[in-house]
Amino acid sequence: MSDKKPLSSVNDFVVRFANVNGSGSASANEMFARAILRHGVPVSPRNIFPSNIQGLPTWYEVRVTEDGHLGARGGVDMMVAMNPQTWDKDVAGIEPGGYLFYDSTKPMPSTKFRDDITVIGVPLTAITNSTYTDPRQRQLFKNIIYLGALSALLDMDPKLIEQLIGEQYKGKEKLLSSNVHALHLGRDWALQNLKCPIGLRVKKSDKVGDRIFIEGNSAAALGAVYGGATVCAWYPITPSSSVAEAFTAHCKKYRHEPDTGKAKYAIVQGEDELASIGIVIGASWNGARAFTATSGPGISLMTEFIGLSYFAEIPAVIMNIQRAGPSTGMPTRTQQCDIIACAYASHGDTKHVLLFPEDPAEAFEFAAAAFDLAERLQTTIFLMLDLDIGMNHRLCRPLKWDDARQYDRGKIMTTEMLEEGRDFGRYLDVDGDGIPYRTYPGTHPTKGSYFTRGTSRDRYARYSEEGSVYADNMQRLVRKFETAQDLVPRPLQANAERPTKYGVIYFGSTSPAMDEAIGLLEARGHQLDRLRIRAFPFHSSVASFLAEHDFVYVVEQNRDAQLRQLIVNENGIDPVRLVPIVHYDGTPITARFIAKSIGDHQDHLKVTPLRKAVS
């Protein structure tokens, strides 16, 4: 028995599953999350998996949150411990008063438990072995049996789980009935042998609304389809591979001519990352909308061609699903650590446009917008996702698209314009915005041609190594980057209820945890204005926000405070006024971490120093 009162909460708790990779648990664990959604209760699941194929530990965490907090909270209220390898660590991570669910077929010594948690043993292996003889069936159905037991313990409606099983195995009646049977094996055993429900309960609600449940990588791939992409060149790398795989699936559905069945797209797996970005640049030069998906190591390999895209001014879109680095780093862990690498990718003076979506809905919107920006600005656009957004299902608003929307192809010199006698210089700035006109190959039989090169040239694309010509071109590229400030998504600002001289800047996947942390900070008496940055180059409102506050916290998921470095570098601000709040262990940042880090610093600022008494 626990010497601490068991946790009691309805629709507000965290369940973590500890499994062995390759055991078939992923399907059952995701079904658990989806079943709670069917109860009308929001969930925020996260899959924590190893970088090998099979045998190592894997975890799946489900945050049940009727209040709609979609960031990681921190802490575990119920641990479903199915992996002996990680038992000690898993048990240690349970909140005081929490619950430990385990397979009690074999007895465990009392030293393996804690006095301040409730232990729930279910003989899963014994139940499975007494029902099934096939080894693979025993492995797979054990997962469904523990799902059934959890449904009883948490007071979940089994009919909603049966509905999900029916959808998953539609047309496969044998699999459907056997899975439903396994579900009830676990549920019936728990109802007959355990006190159900426990203190953690799922109660039907209506808080999900019209939101959808989708992975960020899939949403970004769909955004590429709607954004007009017809070419994808890629090389497999975790955690970006599912972008190309999802794009392939979406294209098969939406990009075949209905009459002939002819494919209207090209998907090429290059020999490596450098080849992939080369294919993208070549396709874009020829007038197609093209992209690649990669991660940090791929960016490192692509930098030479990224420099060509910047200097020759050829559109390209790179979807960077960030993971922990440097080098191979932690391939299956999340970070926001490629900010500097992408902002200044390639040698020499280069600056690139970065987009920072916060969830799958923005991943869809920003992915589509990236192709307009790439052609408008004639340069590489980086869509900066990360593993936390890209490879996890997230609740978000429905994806929307305006069918009347026209693609922005940028400044294109047409046949008619050339016939009119327009002065065409491939690198000639006629509007003062730094963006020249370009022609598509074959636009005119005698006019509008130019030589594309990565070496210095004049405004008419003629080779030149004259210093003044080179400087003129480089300065025009600066003007173009300044133009981009008003084309990229603007920051979103939210002010505290009371005026404050403190602010916080954050971006991307940090957003849901940051939104929750604000409430925790307010409960401690701290008021902060907040600014979510959505793109680089920074809009002028970033400089205004910095000027309006004495201290600004910059929250990010990397060791070196890379966004803070970028802000200091681009705005010339005193770095002392920017307080780094960094989290970089590869797990998603939590509201508890942010609130404690900022709250402790705020408490320190409020301490009044002792003064010497006047005698």
C-alpha positions in Angstrom: 0.0 0.0 0.0 1.1 3.6 -0.7 1.9 5.8 2.2 0.8 8.8 0.2 -2.7 9.5 -0.9 -3.2 8.3 -4.5 -3.5 11.0 -7.2 -7.0 11.8 -8.1 -7.8 13.7 -11.3 -10.4 13.7 -14.1 -9.3 14.4 -17.6 -5.9 15.8 -16.4 -3.0 13.4 -16.1 0.0 11.9 -17.9 0.3 8.2 -18.8 3.6 6.9 -20.1 4.1 3.5 -21.8 7.5 1.9 -21.5 7.9 -0.8 -24.2 10.6 -2.5 -26.2 11.0 -1.2 -29.8 9.6 -3.7 -32.3 7.1 -5.3 -29.9 4.1 -4.0 -31.8 3.1 -1.7 -28.9 2.9 1.5 -31.1 -0.5 0.6 -32.6 -2.1 -0.1 -29.2 -0.6 3.0 -27.5 -1.8 5.3 -30.3 -5.2 3.6 -30.1 -5.2 4.6 -26.4 -4.6 8.2 -27.3 -7.2 8.2 -30.0 -9.8 6.5 -27.7 -9.5 9.4 -25.3 -10.0 11.8 -28.1 -13.2 9.9 -28.9 -14.3 10.7 -25.4 -14.1 14.4 -26.3 -11.0 15.0 -24.2 -7.9 16.6 -25.8 -4.6 14.6 -25.7 -1.0 15.5 -26.5 1.0 12.3 -27.3 4.7 12.0 -27.8 6.7 9.0 -29.1 10.2 8.6 -27.7 12.0 6.0 -29.7 15.6 4.7 -30.3 17.6 5.2 -33.5 17.9 1.5 -34.1 15.3 -0.9 -35.6 14.4 -3.2 -32.8 15.2 -4.2 -29.2 16.0 -1.0 -27.5 13.6 0.9 -25.1 10.8 3.1 -26.5 8.3 5.2 -24.7 5.0 6.7 -25.6 3.6 9.5 -23.5 0.0 10.6 -23.5 -0.9 13.8 -21.8 -4.7 13.9 -21.1 -5.7 17.5 -20.8 -9.2 18.8 -20.9 -7.8 22.4 -20.6 -6.2 21.8 -23.9 -2.5 22.2 -22.9 -0.7 20.5 -25.8 2.9 21.0 -24.6 4.8 18.5 -22.5 4.0 19.0 -18.9 6.8 17.1 -17.2 6.3 14.2 -14.7 4.3 10.9 -15.1 1.1 10.1 -13.2 0.7 6.5 -14.4 3.6 4.4 -15.7 2.7 1.3 -17.8 6.0 -0.5 -17.3 6.4 -3.2 -19.9 10.2 -3.1 -20.3 12.4 -4.7 -17.6 15.4 -2.9 -19.0 14.2 0.5 -18.0 12.2 -0.6 -14.9 14.2 1.4 -12.3 14.2 4.6 -14.3 10.5 4.3 -15.2 9.5 3.7 -11.6 11.6 6.6 -10.4 9.9 8.9 -12.8 6.4 8.5 -11.4 5.0 11.4 -9.5 4.4 10.9 -5.7 0.9 9.4 -5.3 1.0 8.1 -8.9 0.3 4.6 -10.3 2.5 1.8 -11.6 0.9 -0.7 -14.0 3.0 -3.8 -14.7 2.9 -7.4 -15.8 2.6 -9.4 -12.5 3.0 -12.8 -14.1 6.4 -13.2 -12.4 6.7 -11.9 -8.8 8.9 -8.8 -8.3 10.9 -8.1 -5.1 9.5 -5.4 -2.9 12.7 -3.4 -3.4 11.6 -2.8 -7.0 8.6 -0.7 -5.9 8.1 2.6 -4.1 6.1 3.2 -0.9 4.6 6.5 -2.2 2.9 5.1 -5.4 0.0 2.7 -6.1 1.1 -0.6 -7.7 -1.3 -2.3 -10.1 -0.3 -5.8 -11.2 -2.0 -7.6 -14.1 -0.7 -11.1 -15.2 -0.6 -10.1 -18.8 1.7 -12.9 -19.9 -0.3 -15.5 -18.1 -3.5 -14.3 -19.6 -1.9 -14.1 -23.1 -0.3 -17.6 -22.9 -3.4 -19.2 -21.7 -5.3 -17.9 -24.7 -2.8 -17.9 -27.6 -0.2 -20.4 -28.8 1.4 -18.5 -31.7 4.4 -16.5 -30.4 3.7 -13.4 -32.6 0.0 -13.4 -31.5 1.1 -13.6 -27.9 3.4 -10.6 -28.4 0.9 -8.4 -30.3 -2.3 -9.3 -28.3 -0.6 -8.6 -25.0 -0.6 -4.9 -26.0 -4.4 -5.0 -26.6 -5.0 -6.9 -23.4 -3.2 -4.1 -21.3 -5.2 -1.6 -23.3 -8.4 -3.4 -22.1 -7.2 -3.4 -18.5 -6.5 0.3 -18.7 -9.9 1.1 -20.1 -11.4 -0.4 -16.9 -9.0 1.3 -14.6 -9.5 4.7 -16.2 -13.2 4.3 -16.6 -13.1 4.5 -20.4 -16.0 3.5 -22.7 -14.9 0.2 -24.3 -17.3 0.8 -27.2 -15.2 3.8 -28.4 -12.1 1.5 -28.5 -14.1 -1.2 -30.3 -15.1 1.5 -32.8 -11.4 2.4 -33.4 -10.5 -1.3 -33.8 -13.3 -1.6 -36.3 -12.0 1.3 -38.4 -8.5 -0.1 -38.3 -9.4 -3.6 -39.4 -12.3 -2.8 -41.7 -12.8 -5.6 -44.1 -10.6 -7.9 -42.0 -13.2 -9.5 -39.8 -10.9 -12.1 -38.3 -8.4 -9.5 -37.1 -11.3 -7.3 -35.9 -13.0 -9.9 -33.8 -9.7 -11.2 -32.3 -8.6 -7.7 -31.3 -12.0 -7.0 -29.7 -11.7 -10.3 -27.8 -8.2 -9.4 -26.5 -9.5 -6.0 -25.4 -12.2 -7.6 -23.3 -9.8 -10.2 -21.9 -7.9 -7.4 -20.2 -10.9 -5.4 -19.3 -12.8 -8.3 -17.8 -9.8 -9.4 -15.7 -9.4 -5.9 -14.3 -13.1 -5.4 -13.5 -13.1 -8.8 -11.7 -9.8 -8.5 -9.8 -9.1 -4.8 -9.3 -10.8 -1.8 -7.8 -12.0 0.1 -10.8 -11.8 2.9 -11.6 -8.7 4.3 -9.9 -8.2 8.0 -9.0 -7.3 8.9 -12.6 -10.4 8.9 -14.8 -11.5 9.8 -18.3 -14.9 11.4 -18.4 -16.7 12.2 -21.6 -16.5 15.9 -22.6 -16.7 18.1 -25.7 -13.4 19.9 -25.6 -11.9 18.6 -28.8 -14.2 20.6 -31.0 -13.5 20.6 -34.7 -9.7 20.2 -34.3 -7.9 17.5 -36.3 -5.2 15.1 -35.2 -2.3 15.0 -37.6 1.5 14.8 -37.7 3.5 17.9 -38.6 5.5 16.1 -41.4 2.3 14.9 -43.1 0.8 18.4 -42.8 3.9 20.0 -44.3 3.9 17.5 -47.2 0.2 18.3 -47.9 1.1 22.0 -47.8 3.7 21.3 -50.5 1.0 19.7 -52.6 -1.3 22.7 -52.2 1.6 25.1 -52.6 2.2 23.7 -56.1 5.3 21.6 -55.6 5.7 19.0 -58.4 9.3 17.8 -57.6 10.6 16.3 -54.4 14.2 15.1 -54.2 15.3 13.6 -51.0 17.6 11.2 -49.2 16.4 9.2 -46.2 17.3 10.7 -42.8 15.5 10.7 -39.5 13.2 12.5 -38.7 12.5 13.9 -42.1 11.9 10.8 -44.2 8.1 10.8 -43.5 7.8 14.2 -45.2 8.8 12.6 -48.6 6.8 9.5 -47.8 3.7 11.6 -47.0 4.2 13.8 -50.1 4.3 10.6 -52.2 1.0 9.4 -50.6 -0.7 12.8 -51.1 0.5 13.0 -54.7 -0.8 9.5 -55.5 -4.2 10.8 -54.3 -4.2 14.3 -55.7 -1.7 14.5 -58.5 -2.8 12.0 -61.1 -4.9 13.0 -64.1 -8.3 11.6 -63.6 -8.8 10.5 -67.2 -5.4 9.0 -68.0 -4.0 8.3 -64.6 -0.8 10.0 -65.6 1.4 11.3 -62.7 1.9 15.0 -62.6 4.9 15.0 -60.3 8.4 13.6 -59.9 9.8 12.2 -56.6 13.5 11.3 -56.8 15.6 9.7 -54.1 19.0 11.1 -54.6 22.3 9.3 -54.0 22.9 11.7 -51.1 21.7 15.0 -49.6 24.0 17.1 -51.9 22.5 15.4 -55.0 19.0 16.0 -53.6 19.4 19.7 -53.3 21.1 19.8 -56.6 18.0 18.2 -58.2 15.8 20.7 -56.5 17.8 23.7 -57.7 17.9 22.3 -61.3 14.1 21.7 -61.3 13.4 25.2 -59.8 15.7 26.9 -62.4 13.6 25.2 -65.1 10.4 26.6 -63.6 9.1 23.8 -61.4 8.3 24.2 -57.7 10.7 21.8 -55.9 11.7 20.9 -52.4 13.8 18.6 -50.3 13.3 17.3 -46.8 16.2 16.7 -44.5 17.7 17.2 -41.0 20.8 18.8 -39.6 23.5 16.4 -41.1 21.8 16.9 -44.5 22.0 20.6 -44.1 25.7 20.3 -43.5 26.2 18.4 -46.7 23.9 20.7 -48.8 25.6 24.0 -47.9 27.6 24.3 -51.2 24.4 24.1 -53.3 22.6 26.3 -50.8 25.2 29.0 -51.5 24.6 28.6 -55.2 20.8 29.0 -54.8 21.5 32.2 -52.8 24.1 33.7 -55.1 22.7 32.6 -58.5 19.2 33.5 -57.1 17.4 30.2 -57.9 14.3 29.3 -55.8 14.4 26.3 -53.5 12.5 25.0 -50.5 14.2 23.0 -47.8 12.1 21.4 -45.0 14.5 20.9 -42.1 13.1 18.6 -39.5 15.5 19.3 -36.7 17.0 16.7 -34.4 19.8 16.8 -31.7 23.3 17.4 -33.1 26.1 17.9 -33.7 27.3 15.2 -36.1 25.0 12.2 -35.8 24.0 13.5 -32.4 20.7 11.9 -31.2 18.9 11.1 -34.4 15.5 10.4 -32.7 15.5 13.3 -30.2 14.1 16.8 -30.7 15.9 20.1 -30.7 15.8 23.5 -32.3 19.5 23.5 -33.0 19.9 24.4 -36.7 19.0 28.0 -36.4 22.5 29.5 -37.0 23.4 26.8 -39.5 20.4 27.5 -41.7 20.3 31.3 -41.3 23.9 31.7 -42.5 24.3 28.4 -44.5 27.2 28.3 -47.0 30.5 30.2 -46.9 30.8 33.9 -47.5 28.2 36.5 -46.7 24.8 34.7 -46.9 21.5 35.1 -45.2 18.5 32.9 -45.6 14.8 33.1 -44.9 13.6 30.8 -42.1 10.0 30.0 -41.2 9.1 28.7 -37.7 5.7 27.0 -37.6 4.3 26.1 -34.1 2.1 23.2 -35.0 0.8 21.1 -38.0 -1.7 23.7 -39.1 1.1 26.3 -39.5 3.3 23.6 -41.0 0.7 23.2 -43.7 0.3 27.0 -44.2 4.0 27.9 -44.1 5.0 25.0 -46.4 2.6 26.3 -49.0 3.8 29.9 -48.5 7.4 28.8 -48.7 7.1 28.1 -52.5 5.6 31.6 -53.0 8.4 33.2 -51.0 11.1 31.1 -52.8 9.9 32.4 -56.2 9.2 35.9 -55.1 12.6 36.2 -53.5 14.4 33.9 -55.8 16.3 32.1 -53.0 16.2 29.2 -50.6 13.5 29.1 -48.0 13.9 27.0 -44.9 10.8 25.5 -43.2 12.1 24.9 -39.7 10.2 22.0 -38.1 11.6 19.6 -35.5 11.0 16.0 -34.5 8.5 17.1 -31.8 6.2 18.7 -34.3 7.1 16.5 -37.3 6.8 13.0 -36.0 4.1 13.3 -33.3 0.3 13.6 -33.7 -1.0 17.0 -32.6 -4.4 18.5 -32.2 -4.7 21.6 -34.3 -7.2 23.7 -36.1 -8.5 22.3 -39.4 -6.3 22.9 -42.4 -7.8 25.5 -44.7 -7.1 26.5 -48.2 -8.6 29.2 -50.4 -9.3 27.7 -53.9 -9.2 31.2 -55.4 -5.6 31.7 -54.2 -3.1 32.3 -57.0 0.5 31.2 -56.8 3.0 34.1 -56.6 5.6 33.3 -59.2 7.5 36.5 -58.6 9.1 38.7 -61.2 9.0 36.8 -64.5 10.0 38.5 -67.7 7.6 37.3 -70.3 7.8 37.0 -74.1 5.5 40.0 -74.4 7.6 42.1 -72.1 10.7 41.2 -74.1 9.0 42.0 -77.4 8.0 45.4 -75.9 11.7 46.1 -75.5 12.0 45.9 -71.7 15.5 46.2 -70.4 16.3 42.7 -69.2 19.3 42.2 -66.8 19.1 39.0 -64.8 20.6 40.8 -61.8 19.2 44.3 -62.5 17.1 45.9 -59.7 14.5 48.0 -61.5 12.1 48.4 -58.5 14.5 49.2 -55.6 13.5 46.1 -53.7 16.6 44.1 -54.5 14.6 41.5 -56.6 15.5 41.3 -60.3 13.4 39.8 -63.1 14.1 36.3 -64.4 13.1 34.4 -67.4 12.1 30.7 -67.8 14.3 28.6 -70.2 12.9 29.0 -73.7 10.9 32.1 -73.0 12.0 33.8 -76.3 14.0 32.5 -79.3 16.5 35.4 -79.2 15.9 37.5 -76.1 16.0 37.0 -72.4 18.7 34.4 -72.2 21.5 34.6 -69.7 24.3 32.5 -68.3 23.6 31.1 -64.8 26.7 31.1 -62.7 27.9 30.9 -59.1 30.8 33.3 -59.8 30.7 37.1 -59.6 28.9 38.9 -62.5 27.4 42.2 -63.3 23.8 43.2 -63.5 23.4 41.6 -66.9 24.9 38.2 -65.8 28.2 38.9 -67.5 31.3 37.5 -65.7 33.2 40.1 -63.7 35.6 40.2 -60.9 35.7 43.9 -60.5 35.3 44.9 -56.9 32.7 47.5 -57.5 30.5 45.1 -59.5 30.8 42.5 -56.8 29.9 44.9 -54.1 27.0 46.3 -56.0 25.5 42.8 -56.3 26.1 41.9 -52.7 24.4 45.1 -51.6 21.4 44.4 -53.8 21.1 41.0 -52.0 21.0 42.9 -48.7 18.1 45.0 -50.1 16.3 41.8 -51.1 16.7 40.4 -47.6 15.3 43.6 -46.2 12.4 43.3 -48.5 11.7 39.8 -47.1 11.0 41.3 -43.7 7.6 42.4 -44.9 6.8 39.2 -46.9 7.4 36.6 -44.2 4.9 35.7 -41.4 5.0 38.5 -38.8 5.5 37.8 -35.1 2.5 37.5 -32.8 2.4 39.5 -29.6 0.3 39.0 -26.5 0.6 41.4 -23.6 0.2 40.7 -19.9 -2.9 41.9 -18.0 -0.8 44.6 -16.4 2.0 46.7 -17.8 5.4 45.1 -17.4 9.0 45.8 -18.2 9.7 42.1 -18.8 9.0 40.1 -22.0 9.6 36.7 -23.4 10.4 35.6 -27.0 9.9 32.0 -28.2 9.2 30.1 -31.4 8.2 26.9 -33.1 7.4 23.8 -31.0 8.2 25.7 -27.8 4.9 27.5 -28.2 2.4 25.1 -26.4 4.6 24.7 -23.4 5.2 28.5 -23.3 1.5 29.3 -23.5 0.9 27.0 -20.4 3.9 28.4 -18.6 2.5 31.9 -18.7 -0.4 30.8 -16.5 2.1 29.2 -14.0 4.1 32.3 -13.9 1.1 34.5 -13.4 0.2 32.3 -10.4 3.6 33.1 -9.0 2.9 36.8 -9.4 5.0 37.4 -12.6 3.7 39.3 -15.5 5.3 39.0 -19.0 4.5 40.2 -22.4 5.3 37.6 -25.0 6.3 37.6 -28.6 6.2 34.5 -30.8 8.7 34.8 -33.7 7.5 33.1 -36.9 10.2 34.0 -39.3 13.7 35.3 -40.0 14.5 38.0 -41.2 12.9 39.6 -38.2 10.1 42.1 -38.7 10.6 45.6 -37.2 8.2 44.7 -34.5 10.9 42.5 -32.9 13.2 45.5 -32.4 10.2 47.4 -31.0 9.4 44.7 -28.5 13.0 44.6 -27.4 13.1 48.4 -26.9 9.9 48.3 -24.8 11.3 45.9 -22.2 14.2 46.0 -19.8 14.8 42.3 -19.9 13.6 39.8 -22.4 13.8 36.0 -21.9 14.5 34.0 -25.0 13.2 30.4 -24.7 14.6 27.8 -27.0 15.7 24.2 -27.3 19.4 24.2 -27.9 22.5 24.7 -25.8 24.0 27.8 -27.3 20.8 30.0 -27.4 21.0 30.3 -31.1 17.9 32.4 -31.6 19.2 34.8 -29.0 22.5 35.0 -30.9 20.6 35.8 -34.1 18.6 38.5 -32.4 21.7 40.1 -30.9 23.6 39.9 -34.3 20.7 41.3 -36.4 19.5 44.0 -34.0 22.7 45.2 -32.3 21.1 44.8 -28.9 23.0 44.5 -25.6 23.1 40.8 -25.0 22.8 41.4 -21.2 19.2 42.4 -21.7 18.4 39.0 -23.4 18.2 36.2 -20.8 18.7 32.7 -22.3 16.3 30.0 -21.2 17.6 26.9 -22.9 16.6 23.2 -22.8 18.6 20.7 -24.8 18.4 17.1 -23.4 16.5 16.0 -26.5 13.1 15.7 -24.8 10.5 18.4 -25.5 10.6 21.4 -23.3 8.0 21.5 -20.6 5.8 24.2 -19.1 7.2 23.3 -15.7 10.8 23.9 -16.9 10.0 27.3 -18.5 8.0 28.5 -15.5 10.7 27.5 -13.0 13.6 28.9 -15.0 11.9 32.3 -15.6 10.2 32.4 -12.2 13.4 31.8 -10.4 15.1 34.6 -12.4 12.2 37.0 -11.8 12.3 36.2 -8.0 16.0 37.1 -8.0 15.3 40.4 -9.8 12.7 41.3 -7.1 15.1 40.8 -4.2 15.9 44.2 -2.7 19.6 44.4 -1.7 20.5 45.2 1.9 21.7 48.7 2.5 24.2 49.8 5.0 22.6 51.4 8.0 23.4 55.1 8.4 25.0 55.7 11.9 
